[in-house]
Amino acid sequence: MRGLDRAALKRAVAAVRPRGDTPIGLSLRKAAEDLPRSSGGAVGTRTILLVSDGEDNCGAPGPCEVAERLGKEVAGLRIDTVGFQVRGAAREQLECVAAAGNGRYYDAPDADSPAGRLQRASQLSADGYRFRGERVTGTATGAGAPVLVPGQYLDTIGPGEKRYYAVDLDDVSTADFSVTAVPQAGAAVETFDAMRTGIAYGADSSCGSETARFLQKEGATPLTSAIARVPSARGTGGPCDRAGRYRLVVERESKKGSDAARRPLELVHGVERPLKKGVVPARSQPEYGKGGEDAVLSSGDPRDVRDGTGFNDAQKIGRGVWRDRILPAQTLWYKVPAGWGQQVRYDVEFANEPTVERGGSTYSYGATQLFTPARFPLAGGGEFTPMAMYGGRPAAIAMGGVPVAWTNRYESASQVRLVHAGGDFYISVTLGARAADIARNARIGVVLRVSVSATSWPDPSTTPLPRPGRRAALWTRMRTTRAIRAVPETAAVRAGQDGPALRPLPGRAPWWW
């Protein structure tokens, strides 16, 4: 995006000659024609911002009809509207245009209001999700589905559609598949609108599915669903343990009244190789322990941080207290590194803000989500509630995950099973769209208190052993005992290596097992 040329903008505005009419429908069509087209197959957000002090008075084409057609036909288009001192039919028409155009209506009751409303709308568009990946087109059925290799891809999906892809897997590796749908921020959604991912071997052997839902109807936010194919520990998982071609499917469920625009998809497919032969993995870590809801987190003065727009440019943070600002309907993104045996735990605090004068009580919400390095969303497992009401007064949310362990992948609870590899864990923070009707300031303060457990498991398998013999065996046992005393479970490797493990002496079973 180029810098703002204020002089050129003033000249363009000065050249406009009002004619006394309000042709909203025609203006929307002309604005859509003037928008630049995406280049190189990119998927991005383009915004039309309509400011009006009245309703359309030029007849056909009707503004709502035009907005709905543009919203369906133009990928990544968002139409926001600002009503300056409008009431009745004029306001209803502008609200209709925004809803049909996957955007949001902002009310400007006085001369001081438009600046803040325009700032919110323009900044929300400028800070939209930045995509990355190779373009691919999934098929409507399993036949002819494009074959994916590990990597990152871009596609789109419409209401009620399914998208099929194919992958070739061996019989020992874990395969991860994550899909993030990015609707226009604040676009109309229903509580149970969903994104579902599934994986199957052959034509009819399902290996599981996962469903993500918005769970609110204030407005759309990025939505991620992910599924993994994990070969069973003993190779007894039936067809899903076999080598061969697997089908991946993405399905969008939308209720009546939800935005009908095609949603950009960002797909990530990864493969985790198995442990080397003879390596015994550390035990799973299924409990939150000291990293639960009552954990003591970082204190002190917050440091300013600038968020990212999505997974691809998430801002890297670590232990400490961090301060940012958020717009209504916006999602902020951060990443926190955590290695084997480590545990991410954090709080999100939404600030006390001056509110606008309004009749009655209005509430919005604040929410957060923690994702694994493979972009698997963690729900909190009953320990955490990732959403809180927000009405301008301070509100806080606690969230975290269990310690990272390779054998977590064999656990039944999803909040444990997914935390099976170290790396960058992602944090998203969302403020509901209705907060625009509550807070006077364009942006609202937010503070993150982040903790990462200090223990990082060592890797005895990388430590050279003495020459074979009785003393070598004794030395190994003593060294292993010290490692276990330092960590309550058997040791593990750091992120990026083969996996958490202790290597037993040749011909011997591990004595601690």
N, C-alpha and C positions, 0 to 999 in steps of 0.2 A: 504494500500500500504506500502511495506517495504522500509526502508531507502536504499540509494544508496551505494552499495559495490563497490567502485572504483577499488580496487585491483582485485576483481573477474572479473570486466568488462574489465580491461586491459589485464588480462590473456586470456579471451575469444577472444578478438580482435587479440592478438598476435598469437593465435593458428590458425587463418584463413589463408589459403594458396590460393592466387589468381591463376587461371588457364587460364586467358586470354580471357574468354568468358563472355557474358552478358545474362544469361538465366533468364530474368525478369519474364516471365510467370511461369516457374517452381519455382522460388524463392518465388513468391507470394503464390503459393499453399503450399509450405513447411512451410512458415511463419504462414499461417492460421492454419495449423495442430499443430504448436507449441504453439499457444495461449491457455491460460487456459480457461476452460469452466466455465460459470457462475454456482454457486452453490445455492442450496436452492430455485430455481425458480427465482433468482434475475435477474433484467434487468440492464445491464451496458454497458459501452463503452469499446471496445478493438481496439487498433490502430496498424496498420502496417506502418512503416515509411521507404519508399524506397528512397535511395540516389543513383544517377547514373550519370555518365559522358557520357553516350551514349545510343543508342537504343538497343533493344533486337536483338541478332544475332543467336539465336538458333531455330528459327521457332516455330512450334507448341509446346505447346499451346500459342496462341497469348496473350500478356499481357492485352490488353483491354478486351478480352473475359473472361479471368480468373478473372479480377477485377470485371467485371459486374456480373459474376456468384457468386462470393464470396459476393459481396454487397447485392445480393438478398437473398442468402441462409443463411448467417451468421448474426444473429440478433446482432445489436449494433456494427458492424464492420465498421471501418473507415480506408481508405488507403490514406495517405498523401505522396507526392513525392517531392523530391528536385533535381533539375537539376543543376549540377555543370558545368558551362561553356558549356551549350548545346544550339544548334540552330536547326532550320529546322525540319527535320523528328524526330530527337531524342526528341526535346522539345515537339512536337505535341503528340508523343507517351506517354510521361510522363504526360502531361496534360490530355490525354484521360484516363489513368489509374486512376488518381486522381478523375476525374469527375465520372467515372464508379464505383469507390470504395467509393463514398460518402465523399470524402476528398477534399483536396486543393493542388494545385501545387505551389511550392515556387521556385523562380529563384535565383541561386547563381552565379552571374557573376564573382566573384573574390574569392581569398583564404580567405578573411575575412568574407564573407557573410554566409557560411554554418552554423557557430556557432549560429548566430541570427535566421536563418531559423529553425534550429533544435530546438532551445529553444522555439520558438513560437509553433511549431508543437507538441512537447512533453508536454509543459505546457497546451496547449489547451485540450489534451487528459486527463492529470492528473486532471484538474479542471472540468471535465465533470459533468453533472447533476447527483446528488445523489438521487436515487429513494427510495421510501418507500411505502409499501402497501402489501396487500394480493393478490396473483395471482388469476386471474379469466379469463375465456375465454368466450367472448361474442359470440353470435350466428350470422349466416349470415341472418337469418330472425327472426321475432318476436316469432316464435314457439320455445318453449323450452329454452327461454332466462334465464340466471341465475338470481335469485332474490337477490338483494343487500339490505343489511341493512346499516344504516348510518356508514360510515367508509371510508377507503382509499384503492384503488385497483390498480393492475397493469395488463396491457394487451398489445397487439400489434395490428397494423393495416397496411394493404398493400394498394398500389395505387388502387383507385376506390372501395375499400371495405366499407361495412357497418358493424357495430358491435351493436348488440341489447342486452339490459339488462332490468330487470324488477324491480319495487319497489312497495311496498304496502303502500298507503298513507291514512290518515284520511281526513275528510272534512274541517278541520280548520287550519292545520299547513302549513307553508311555507316550500317547499322542494327545496333545492339547489343541482345542479348537474354541476360539473366542470370537464373538460377534458383537460389535457396538453399533447400535442404531442412533443416528443423530438427527432427530426432528428439529424443526425450528424452535428456538427457545420460547417457551410460553404458549406454543400452539395448543389448540384444544385437544384434550385427551380425557378418557374416562379412567376411573380407578383401576379397573381390571384389564385395560388394554395391555397386550403382552407381546414379548418377543421370545420365541421358543427355538432352542437348538437341539438337534438329535443326531445320533450316529448309529449306523446299522452295518452289519456284515452281509454282503450279498443283497438279495432282494427283500428278505423278510425277517432277518435275525436282528432285532433291535438290541443295541448295546447301551441304551439309556437316553434320557432327554432331560433338559433343564429349562425352566421357564422363569423369566424376569418380568415383573409388572411395575407400572408406575406407582401404584398404591396411593395416589392422590389425583385430583382433577383440577388443580389450579392452572396447570400448564405443563407442556412437554419438557423433558430434560433428557440428556443422553441415557440410553438404556443398554445394559450389557448382559448377555446371556452366554454361558460357556459350558462345554462338555468335555470330558476326558475319556479316552479309552485306556484303561489300566489293566494289563494282563494280570491274571490272578497269581498270587504268590507261588502256587504250586502247579500252575498251568492247567487248572481244572475248570476254567471258566467257559467251556463249550466253544461255540463258534466265534465268540468275541476274543478268544485267545489265539485265533488262527492268523497266519500271514495271508495277505491277499488284498483285494480292493474293498474299501469301505465307502459307504455313502454318508455324506454330511448334509443335513437339511436345516434351513432357517425358515421359520414361519412367523408371519406378522398377524396378530389378532387385533382388530379395531372395532369398537362398538359404534353404533350410530351416533353421529354428532361429533366424532373425533376427526381430526384433520385428515384429509384425503390425499395429501401430497405424498409423492414418493420420498422415502427416507433414504439418505445415504447410509451405506453400511461400510464399516471397517472390519475386515476379517483378519485374524491372526492364527496361523497354524504352526505349531511347533512339535518337535519330537525330542523326548528325553531318553537317552540311551540307558541301558541297564547297567548295574554295577559289574565290575570285573569279576571273573570267576574266582571263588575263594574269599571274597570280601563279605563280611557279615555286617549288615546294617544295624545302626543304633535303634533302640526301641522307639515306638511312636510316642508322641507327646499330646495326649488328648485333653489335657486339663489347662485352664487358664492360669491357675495357681495365683501367684502374686501379681500377675498381669490382668486380673479381673477388674470388675467395675470399681472396686474400692482401692485400686492402686494409687500410690502417691506419685504425682507427676511433677514435671519441671516447674519451677517458680522463677521469679525474677522479672526484670524488665524485658518486654518483647522486642524482637528485632524485626524490622520491616522486611517484607518479602513480596515479590511480584509473582503471582500465580501463573500457571500455564493454562492453555485453552483445552487441553485434552491429554491423552496418554502420551502423545508424541513429543510434546514440549513441556510436560509437567515439571514444575520447579523443584529442584532437589533440596531437601531440608534434612535435618537430623534431630538429635536430642536437643531440646530447648523450647523456648517460647517464641512464637512467630505471629506477626500482625499483618493483616491484609485488609482490603475493602471489597465488598461484593455488591453487585446490582441485583435487584429483583429479577427472577427468572434465570439467573446466571449460575453456572457451575464452575468452581475453581478447582485446579488440579495441582497436586504435589506428589513427590515420590520420596520414599524413605528407604535407605538400604538396610537390609537385615540378613545376616548369614545363618549358617546352620546352628540350631539351638537358641537362636535369638527370637525375641518376641516384640512385636510392635503394639504399642498402646498409646492412645491419644484422646484428648478432649477438644471439642470445638465450642467456642463461646461467641454468641452473637451479641452485639453491643446494645446498650441503652441509647436510643436515638430520639431526637425531637420528632413528634408526630404531627400530622396535619389535623385540622379541626374536622371532625366528622360526627355525624349522628349515629349513636349506637356503637357496639363493639365490632371491630374487624380484626380477624386473626389470619395470619399466614403460617408458614412452617419453615423450619430449617432442617436440613438433613445432611448426612454424610455416609460415605461408603468406602470400605477398605477392599483393595484388590490385590491378589497375589501377583508375582512377576509375570505369570502367564495370563493375566487379566481375568482371573476368576473372582467374581464378587463374593465377599464374605458377609453373611447375614447377621452374625452376632451370636448365634446358637443359644438364644435365651438369656445370655449373660448381659447383652447390650441391646438398647433400643435406639436405632439409628435415626430417629426423627423426633422433633420437639416443636410445640406450638411457638409462634413468634408474633408478638403484638406491639413491638417497639421497646419492650422491657427486656432486660438481659435474659438469655436462654442458653442452656448448655447441653451438649450431647457427648456421651462417652462411647468409645469404640475401640476395638482391638482384635487381635488374633491369637491363636495358640502358638507355642514355640515351633520353629521350623524343624521338621524331621523327615527323612527320606521315607520311612515306613508309615508316615501318616496317610499315605495314599491307599493303604489297605484298611483304614478305619471306615466305619459305616456313616458316622456323622459328617455332614458336608463341611461344617466349619473346621473340621480337623483334616478330612481327606484332601482338601484342596491345598493345604499349607504343606507342600511336600518338596519345595525347592527354595533355596535362598536367592536373593537378588534385590531388585528395587520393588518395594511394595508401593502401590498407588493409593492416594487419598483424594477423594472428590468431596467438595463441600457445595451444597446447593441452598439457595434462598428462594422461597416460593414467589410466584409472579404477583400474588396479591399484596406482597409487601410494598409494591409501588403505590398502593392506596393508603399506606400506613405511615411510612417514614417521609419526613420532609426533605432530607438530603437525598441526592441522587444515589450515593453509595452508602453502604452500611458497614460498620466496623466488624471485623471477625478476628478472633485470636485462636491459635492452635497451640496446645501444650502437648509436646511429643516426647515419648519415652521409648527407648529401645534397650532391652535387657542387656547388661554388660557382658554376660557370658557368651562366648563364641567357641563352639566345640573345636578341639584340636583334631589333627589328622595323624594318628600314630602310623597309618599305613604308608605315609611318606617319609617316616623317620628310618634311616638305615639301621639294621639290626647287626649285632656282633656275629661272628662266625658261629655256625651251628655247634651245639654242645649243651651240656647240662647247665653251665653258667649262663649261656645265652638264653635258655628257656626260663631260668630263674630271673634274669635281668628283664626279660620281656614281661614276665608276670608282675614284677615290682613296678615297672614303668606303667603298665596298664592299670594297676591298682591306684597309682597316684592320679592318673587321668580320671578314673571313675570317682575318686574322692572329690576332685575339683568340679565334676559335673554329675548330677544325680543319675544320669543314664550313660550308656556306653557312648564312646566318643564319635565325633562326626567330622566330616571335612568342611571346609569353608565353601562359600558359594563359588560356582564356576568349575569345581572339580568333580570327581566321579560320583560322589555321594557320601553320606555319613557312614563311616565303617570302622571296624577293627579287623585287622587281618590276622587270623589264627596261624600258629606255626604249622608247617607242612605236616599232614598226616594226623593232626590233632583237632579235636573239637574245641571251640572256645570255652574256656573254663568258667566264664562268668554267665554263660547262657543257661 
